[in-house]
Amino acid sequence: MSEREKAIAAAVERLETAAAERRPCAPVRDLVGTADVATAYAVQRRLTERRLAAGAVVTGRKIGLTSPAVQRQLGVDQPDFGVLFADMDVSGEAAVPMARLLQPKAEAEIAFVLAADLDEEDLDLAAVRAAVAYAAPALEIVDSRVADWDITLGDTVADNASSGLYVLGESRLPLGEFEPRETVMRMYVDGALVSEGDGAACLGDPLNALLWLARTARTLGDPLRAGQVVLSGALGPMAVVTPGVTVRAEISGLGQVTATFSDEATSTDRTTSTDQAPCADQHDKDPKDPS
């Protein structure tokens, strides 16, 4: 076994153990480096393969690092992505299960659900727009197996782009009725405004992020498929969530999505809900937000 293979195996073991034991681990950059994207994705693929072998089902992808400020902070010039699995979708749960999370934070995003495969060689914005069945408001509950969110690019890519869970709102709009770039967002925790932003905070247009992912996935031989969900990347800064809080995100023109997080000791019986949302003011994305 080569030294690189040994490093990949060790990183996989460290991250898997952290997830299984619900105990955050040390960063894996001592094994995969801080900016060796190929090796970090090799760790992510190995973790994905293990989950699939155990019976997991892929439902789509999530996009991260969509903020130019965050890209500059980590010294990269493109986003990253992670894999979404069926058991990460907690939209129908009475409450988001805190027992499945380590150090969660919430982000407001747009979810694109695809009506067609994106496997053509010459993909452009028109092609990805045409492939979208509808958009929905979404909360991504990002999480990190790395203690204290002490991450570099290598750490977050290896750790499935710091994926956790996600919640989709009930609103469903085709892109003929909703323009992602023009939306504005406000997110509240227990009624207090904690984040605001807009579609332009996501690579200038969330559809730019979708196009990047579609091209990248096709190049890697695993193109986006009809029926899959793609989380666009955050429209504003993420916020820490704690047991029992309620998070509500309003995405203008699309709707709102609300999720209550369970008490870790006794799971609550609150529900998620969605309604049409009002417009919000523009605000720049927090440069410390890694997603």
N, C-alpha and C positions, 0 to 999 in steps of 0.2 A: 504494500500500500504506500502510495506517495505521501510526502509531507502535507500536500494540499488536501488529499483525501482524509488523512488523519485529522486535520484541522476542521474539515467539514463535519466529520463524524462527531468530533468533540463538541462542536457548536450545537449540532442537532441534539445531542444528549443533554447538554446544559439547558437549552430552551425547553425541551420536552419535560425534563425533570421539574423545572420551575412551574410549568403549567399543571402538571399532574399533582404536585405537592402544594400548589397555591402558595408558593414562596418565591418572591422575585430573586433573580440570580444576578451575578456579576455580568457586566457587558461582555459580548463575544468578540469585540474588536481585537482582543489579544490573539484571537484565532483567525479571524477573517479580514482583519485590517479595518481602517476607517472609511476607505473609499474604493475598495476592490468590489465593484458591483457584481462582476461575474461570479465571484466566490460566494458573496452574500446571497445571490439568487440561487446558487446551487444548494445552499443550506435551506432556503425557503422551499425549493422543489423537493428536497428530500423529506422535509416535514410534511409537505402536501401528499407525497406518495405514501407516507406512513398512515396519514389520516384516511386516504382513499382505500388503502388495504384493510383498514379497520371498519370500512363500511360508510364513510362519510360521502356526501354528495355535494358537488360543486354547484353553486347557484349563480356565480358571477365573479366580479372583481371589484376592488376598491382602489381608488387613485389617491396618492398622497403627494406631498411636496409640491403642491400646485401654486404656492405663494412664491413669487420671485424673491421676496425678502428672505424666506426660509431657504430657498435654493442658494442664495449668496452666503447665508450663514453656514451651510454645510458644504459649500464649495462644489455644488453640482449645477448643471445647466438643463436638467430635465426632471420630470416627476418620477415617482416610483409607484409600484402597485403591489397589492396583496390579493389573496384568494378569498372569496366568500363561500362559506359552506352553509348547507340547509339549517344546521343547528345553531347558526349565528343569527338567523332571522327570528327575532322575538316579538314581531309585530302583533301576533295574536295572544301574547302572554298577558296575564292579569297584571303582572309587574315585571320589570327587568330584573332578573335574578342576580343580586349582588354576590351570591355565593359562587358564581362562575367567573367573577372578575377579581383582579388583583389591585390595580390602582387606576380605575377608570376615569375618563374624561369624555365629555360630550361635544360633538360638532354638528352643526346644522349644514345639510347638504341637499343636493338634488339627486334623486335616483332616476336613472334612465333604464327602462325595461325595453329590451330589443324585440322587434318583430321579425328580424331577418339576420342571417349570418353576416359577419363582417370578415370575409376571407378573401376578398379580391386583392389583386396586387396594387392597383392604383387607387387607394382609398383617399377621399378628400372630404371636406366638410359637407358637401351635398350628399355624399354617400352615407355618412354616419347619421346625418339628420333624417334621411329617408328610412334608415333602418330602425329608428326609435319608434316603438309603439306608443309610448306615453312617458311622461315625467311624473314623478311623485315627490312630495316633501319627505325628507328623511332625517333621522338622527343616526349618526354613527357613534357608537360607544367605543372609542379607541382605548386600547389597553396595552401595557408593555410588560413583558416578562422580565425586563431588565430593571433592577432596583432603582428607584428614585428617578425614573425616566432619564437616566444618564446615558443618552444615546448619541451615536454618530450615524452617518448614512449606512455604514456596514451593519450596525446593530439593528436599526429599524427594518432594513430590507430583509435581513436574515429572519427576523421575528415577524414575518408575514406582514410587513409594513405596519406594525403595531396595531393589528386588527383585534377587535374584541367581538362586539355584537352590533346589530343594527335594527332599527325600527322604521318601517315605511308607513307613511300616512295614507289615509283612505282616498284622498283626492287623486284623480287620474286625468291628465290633460295631454292631448297630442301637441306636438310642437307648433302646429298651425294655430293653436290657441294660447301658447305660452312661449315667451322668448327668454331662455335662460340667462343670457348676458344682461338683460335689463332688470332682472329681479333684485330686490333688496330684502335683507333678512334681519330679524331680531330674534335673539334667543334669551329665554328667561329661566332662572332657577328659583322655584318657590315664589314666583311673581316678580323677582328682582331682575332687571336687565343686566345680563352678563356678557353679551356678545352682539355685535352688529357688523354687517358687511354687505357685499353685493356680488352679483355674478361676475363682475370684472375682476374680483379678487382671486378668481380661479382661472389662472392662465389667460386672463383677459376675456374669457368666455368658457363656461363649462363644456361646451361642445369642442373646444380646442383640446381639453383634457381627454374627452372621449375619443377624439381622432388620434391623439398620441397613443392611447392605450390600444386602440384597434390595430394600428400599424405595428406596435411593439408585439402584441399577442400573435399577430399573423406571422411576423418575422421569426418568433420563437416556436412556431409550429403548433400553437394552441389558440386558434382564433376565437374571438367572441362569437357566441352562438345565439340564435333566436331563443327567446325566453329568459335569457340571463339578465341579471340585475347589475348595473354599474353605478357605484357611488362616485359622484363627481369630484370629490375633494371639498374641503371646508370653504364656506362662504364668509367666514369670520373666525375670530379666535375661539379656541376650545375652552371649556370650563370644567373644573374638577367636579365630580358628582360623589355624593356620600349617601349612605343608606337612608331611605325614606323620602328623598327629595323628589320633586316633580320638575321635569324639564319640558319647556314648550318652545318650539321654534315656529316663527311666522315667516313664510316665504311669499312675498307679494306676487300676486297674479296666479299663484299655484295653490296655496293653502297652508295649513299648519299641521304639526304633528306633536303629540304630547305623550310623554312616557313617565311613569312613576317608578322609582327604583325601590326594590323591596328592602325591608329591614333584614339584615343578615341573619338575625336569630329567628325571627318569625316572619315568613314571607307575607307581604301585604296582599290585599285583594283589590287594589286600585287597577283601573283600566287605562289603556291608551286610547286616544281619540284624535280626530282631525276635523277642521272646519276651514272655511275660506279665511284668509288672513288679510289684514290691512297692509298698507305700504309702510316701509321703514326708511330711515335716513341712512346715507352712505357712511361707512367707516372703514378705515384701513385695517387689514389683517395684522394681528399681533406677530411680529417677526420671530417670537420665541416659539410659535406654534409649529411643531414638526410635521403636521399632517396636511 
